[in-house]
Amino acid sequence: MPDLSPGIHLSSASVRLGGRVVLDTLTLSLTEVRIGILGRNGSGKTTLLRLMAGLIAPDAGSVRLDGVDPFADRKAALAAIGILFQNPDHQILFPTVEEELAFGLAQQGLPQAQALAQAHRALAAEGRTHWAKAPVTSLSQGQRHYLCLLSVLIMQPRTILLDEPLAGFDLPTQARLARRFAALPQRLVTITHDPATLATADRILWLEDGRIAADGPPSQVLPAFTAEMARIGERDADADLAG
């Protein structure tokens, strides 16, 4: 099982995009095993994911991932954290399945031949040896999403960031993915706008306009979020009717 400590730490971290403050002086210490980050579209969730992964640097403040700056030390970040994006086509880089799986291992310093051999072993363990030479374009949307998950898992990161991991799938696929995620030993940080997917989290952060609106267990945060979303929905409906 990966060592989960010491986690992700933000100190007065802010991000501006296009002259607008997207994340506003966030100070967080994320050490729990299952963490949910909840918020409406445009609340800053995806920017926070990119910040924690080191894909962007804060404009002010600092981010530490297992004790290192993930933006400045990309090699250390690769060992510490993986990301599963909502859209697999934003993640896949290579034309064949084996190349896609081997890429992250090669980035970690494994020779290409060994990386490919490990990719083949990973596919065999999943009962998908026949995928190895397959063009990525021949896979369905769900299969490409699954390939992205395998690409993350093969690198054995200590933390995995999940960006709307169940969105767009039918109910049986959602159930299979949810079981797979639940069984993983890694720390999972799930970013979503759907409160139903976070009922079993250890901790939930509600992000609103780039700030933390609430931070606590699901029993506290989820009812407050759901009530506020209902209030906003009713207000918008009234506005539409009035117009």
MARMI-372740 format. One record per residue (C-alpha): residue number from 1; residue in three letters; y, z, x. Coordinates in nm, 2 decimals, padded with zeros to 4 digits. Example, Ala and Ser with C-alpha at 12.3 -4.5 7.8 and 13.67 -1.06 7.14 Angstrom:
2
  nr rest      v      w      u
   1  ALA -00.45  00.78  01.23
   2  SER -00.11  00.71  01.37
This chain:
243
  nr rest      v      w      u
   1  MET  00.00  00.00  00.00
   2  PRO  00.35 -00.09  00.14
   3  ASP  00.57  00.20  00.25
   4  LEU  00.83  00.22 -00.02
   5  SER  01.09  00.43  00.17
   6  PRO  01.38  00.44  00.23
   7  GLY  01.49  00.18 -00.04
   8  ILE  01.81  00.00 -00.11
   9  HIS  02.15  00.17 -00.06
  10  LEU  02.49  00.04 -00.16
  11  SER  02.81  00.22 -00.06
  12  SER  03.13  00.12 -00.24
  13  ALA  03.00 -00.24 -00.24
  14  SER  03.22 -00.51 -00.40
  15  VAL  03.18 -00.88 -00.44
  16  ARG  03.45 -01.13 -00.55
  17  LEU  03.37 -01.48 -00.66
  18  GLY  03.64 -01.74 -00.73
  19  GLY  03.90 -01.47 -00.70
  20  ARG  03.73 -01.25 -00.97
  21  VAL  03.57 -00.92 -00.90
  22  VAL  03.20 -00.96 -01.00
  23  LEU  03.07 -00.63 -00.86
  24  ASP  03.31 -00.34 -00.84
  25  THR  03.26 -00.06 -00.57
  26  LEU  02.90  00.01 -00.65
  27  THR  02.74  00.31 -00.49
  28  LEU  02.37  00.33 -00.55
  29  SER  02.05  00.47 -00.39
  30  LEU  01.74  00.29 -00.53
  31  THR  01.42  00.46 -00.42
  32  GLU  01.21  00.47 -00.73
  33  VAL  00.89  00.26 -00.77
  34  ARG  00.99  00.08 -01.09
  35  ILE  01.36  00.01 -01.14
  36  GLY  01.53 -00.19 -01.41
  37  ILE  01.87 -00.34 -01.40
  38  LEU  01.99 -00.43 -01.75
  39  GLY  02.30 -00.61 -01.87
  40  ARG  02.44 -00.90 -02.07
  41  ASN  02.49 -01.25 -01.93
  42  GLY  02.78 -01.24 -01.69
  43  SER  02.75 -00.87 -01.62
  44  GLY  02.69 -00.93 -01.25
  45  LYS  02.31 -00.88 -01.25
  46  THR  02.22 -01.20 -01.05
  47  THR  02.50 -01.13 -00.80
  48  LEU  02.37 -00.78 -00.75
  49  LEU  02.02 -00.93 -00.69
  50  ARG  02.16 -01.17 -00.43
  51  LEU  02.35 -00.89 -00.27
  52  MET  02.05 -00.65 -00.24
  53  ALA  01.84 -00.93 -00.09
  54  GLY  02.10 -01.02  00.17
  55  LEU  02.17 -01.37  00.04
  56  ILE  02.54 -01.28  00.02
  57  ALA  02.75 -01.02  00.20
  58  PRO  02.97 -00.77  00.02
  59  ASP  03.35 -00.83  00.04
  60  ALA  03.39 -00.46  00.08
  61  GLY  03.15 -00.17  00.13
  62  SER  02.80 -00.19  00.27
  63  VAL  02.44 -00.26  00.17
  64  ARG  02.14 -00.12  00.35
  65  LEU  01.78 -00.24  00.29
  66  ASP  01.53  00.00  00.45
  67  GLY  01.80  00.10  00.69
  68  VAL  01.92 -00.24  00.79
  69  ASP  02.19 -00.48  00.68
  70  PRO  01.99 -00.75  00.50
  71  PHE  02.27 -01.02  00.54
  72  ALA  02.31 -00.97  00.91
  73  ASP  01.94 -00.92  00.99
  74  ARG  01.75 -01.18  00.80
  75  LYS  01.42 -01.13  00.99
  76  ALA  01.41 -00.77  00.89
  77  ALA  01.50 -00.85  00.53
  78  LEU  01.21 -01.10  00.51
  79  ALA  00.97 -00.81  00.58
  80  ALA  01.14 -00.57  00.35
  81  ILE  01.21 -00.77  00.03
  82  GLY  01.10 -01.07 -00.17
  83  ILE  01.26 -01.24 -00.47
  84  LEU  01.11 -01.41 -00.77
  85  PHE  01.38 -01.62 -00.93
  86  GLN  01.37 -01.70 -01.30
  87  ASN  01.36 -02.08 -01.23
  88  PRO  01.09 -02.17 -00.98
  89  ASP  01.27 -02.50 -00.90
  90  HIS  01.55 -02.29 -00.75
  91  GLN  01.29 -02.14 -00.51
  92  ILE  01.04 -02.40 -00.41
  93  LEU  01.13 -02.60 -00.10
  94  PHE  00.82 -02.79  00.01
  95  PRO  00.62 -03.08 -00.14
  96  THR  00.27 -02.93 -00.13
  97  VAL  00.13 -02.59 -00.24
  98  GLU -00.01 -02.50  00.10
  99  GLU  00.32 -02.58  00.28
 100  GLU  00.52 -02.37  00.03
 101  LEU  00.29 -02.07  00.08
 102  ALA  00.29 -02.10  00.46
 103  PHE  00.67 -02.13  00.49
 104  GLY  00.75 -01.76  00.45
 105  LEU  00.47 -01.66  00.69
 106  ALA  00.61 -01.90  00.95
 107  GLN  00.95 -01.75  00.90
 108  GLN  00.80 -01.41  00.98
 109  GLY  00.68 -01.55  01.31
 110  LEU  00.32 -01.66  01.23
 111  PRO  00.21 -01.98  01.40
 112  GLN  00.19 -02.27  01.16
 113  ALA -00.19 -02.31  01.18
 114  GLN -00.24 -01.94  01.11
 115  ALA  00.01 -01.95  00.83
 116  LEU -00.17 -02.24  00.66
 117  ALA -00.51 -02.06  00.71
 118  GLN -00.37 -01.75  00.54
 119  ALA -00.22 -01.96  00.26
 120  HIS -00.57 -02.10  00.20
 121  ARG -00.72 -01.75  00.20
 122  ALA -00.46 -01.64 -00.06
 123  LEU -00.54 -01.93 -00.28
 124  ALA -00.92 -01.87 -00.25
 125  ALA -00.86 -01.51 -00.36
 126  GLU -00.69 -01.63 -00.67
 127  GLY -00.96 -01.89 -00.75
 128  ARG -00.72 -02.18 -00.67
 129  THR -00.85 -02.34 -00.35
 130  HIS -00.80 -02.68 -00.52
 131  TRP -00.43 -02.62 -00.53
 132  ALA -00.39 -02.63 -00.15
 133  LYS -00.31 -03.00 -00.11
 134  ALA -00.16 -03.05 -00.46
 135  PRO  00.19 -03.18 -00.49
 136  VAL  00.41 -02.90 -00.63
 137  THR  00.54 -03.16 -00.88
 138  SER  00.19 -03.18 -01.03
 139  LEU  00.21 -02.82 -01.14
 140  SER  00.33 -02.70 -01.48
 141  GLN  00.64 -02.48 -01.51
 142  GLY  00.42 -02.18 -01.55
 143  GLN  00.20 -02.28 -01.25
 144  ARG  00.51 -02.33 -01.03
 145  HIS  00.63 -01.98 -01.13
 146  TYR  00.29 -01.84 -01.03
 147  LEU  00.31 -02.02 -00.70
 148  CYS  00.65 -01.86 -00.63
 149  LEU  00.49 -01.52 -00.71
 150  LEU  00.21 -01.59 -00.46
 151  SER  00.47 -01.70 -00.20
 152  VAL  00.63 -01.37 -00.23
 153  LEU  00.31 -01.16 -00.23
 154  ILE  00.17 -01.33  00.07
 155  MET  00.46 -01.20  00.28
 156  GLN  00.38 -00.84  00.17
 157  PRO  00.74 -00.72  00.12
 158  ARG  00.79 -00.35  00.04
 159  THR  01.03 -00.43 -00.24
 160  ILE  01.03 -00.73 -00.49
 161  LEU  01.33 -00.83 -00.69
 162  LEU  01.23 -00.99 -01.03
 163  ASP  01.49 -01.21 -01.20
 164  GLU  01.41 -01.23 -01.57
 165  PRO  01.04 -01.26 -01.48
 166  LEU  00.91 -01.30 -01.84
 167  ALA  01.18 -01.52 -01.98
 168  GLY  01.07 -01.86 -02.12
 169  PHE  00.70 -01.78 -02.13
 170  ASP  00.48 -01.76 -02.44
 171  LEU  00.34 -01.41 -02.54
 172  PRO  00.00 -01.45 -02.37
 173  THR  00.16 -01.55 -02.04
 174  GLN  00.41 -01.27 -02.07
 175  ALA  00.12 -01.02 -02.11
 176  ARG -00.07 -01.16 -01.81
 177  LEU  00.24 -01.15 -01.59
 178  ALA  00.33 -00.80 -01.71
 179  ARG -00.02 -00.67 -01.62
 180  ARG  00.01 -00.84 -01.27
 181  PHE  00.34 -00.68 -01.20
 182  ALA  00.23 -00.34 -01.32
 183  ALA -00.06 -00.35 -01.08
 184  LEU  00.15 -00.43 -00.77
 185  PRO  00.20 -00.15 -00.52
 186  GLN  00.54 -00.26 -00.42
 187  ARG  00.87 -00.13 -00.55
 188  LEU  00.98 -00.36 -00.83
 189  VAL  01.35 -00.41 -00.92
 190  THR  01.35 -00.60 -01.25
 191  ILE  01.68 -00.77 -01.36
 192  THR  01.69 -00.86 -01.72
 193  HIS  01.89 -00.87 -02.04
 194  ASP  01.58 -00.77 -02.25
 195  PRO  01.54 -00.39 -02.29
 196  ALA  01.19 -00.43 -02.43
 197  THR  01.06 -00.53 -02.08
 198  LEU  01.19 -00.21 -01.92
 199  ALA  01.03  00.06 -02.14
 200  THR  00.80  00.18 -01.86
 201  ALA  01.05  00.18 -01.57
 202  ASP  01.12  00.50 -01.38
 203  ARG  01.49  00.43 -01.38
 204  ILE  01.73  00.19 -01.55
 205  LEU  02.08  00.09 -01.45
 206  TRP  02.30 -00.07 -01.72
 207  LEU  02.55 -00.30 -01.56
 208  GLU  02.86 -00.40 -01.75
 209  ASP  03.14 -00.61 -01.60
 210  GLY  03.02 -00.54 -01.25
 211  ARG  03.01 -00.16 -01.29
 212  ILE  02.74  00.09 -01.38
 213  ALA  02.78  00.18 -01.75
 214  ALA  02.47  00.41 -01.75
 215  ASP  02.20  00.52 -01.51
 216  GLY  01.89  00.72 -01.60
 217  PRO  01.55  00.71 -01.76
 218  PRO  01.45  00.45 -02.03
 219  SER  01.46  00.72 -02.30
 220  GLN  01.84  00.76 -02.24
 221  VAL  01.96  00.42 -02.13
 222  LEU  01.77  00.19 -02.36
 223  PRO  01.89  00.34 -02.69
 224  ALA  02.25  00.34 -02.57
 225  PHE  02.23 -00.02 -02.45
 226  THR  02.06 -00.14 -02.77
 227  ALA  02.31  00.04 -02.99
 228  GLU  02.60 -00.11 -02.80
 229  MET  02.46 -00.46 -02.81
 230  ALA  02.41 -00.42 -03.19
 231  ARG  02.77 -00.31 -03.22
 232  ILE  02.90 -00.60 -03.02
 233  GLY  02.68 -00.84 -03.23
 234  GLU  02.82 -00.71 -03.55
 235  ARG  03.18 -00.73 -03.42
 236  ASP  03.13 -01.09 -03.32
 237  ALA  02.97 -01.18 -03.65
 238  ASP  03.26 -01.03 -03.83
 239  ALA  03.50 -01.22 -03.62
 240  ASP  03.32 -01.55 -03.69
 241  LEU  03.33 -01.48 -04.07
 242  ALA  03.70 -01.39 -04.05
 243  GLY  03.77 -01.72 -03.88
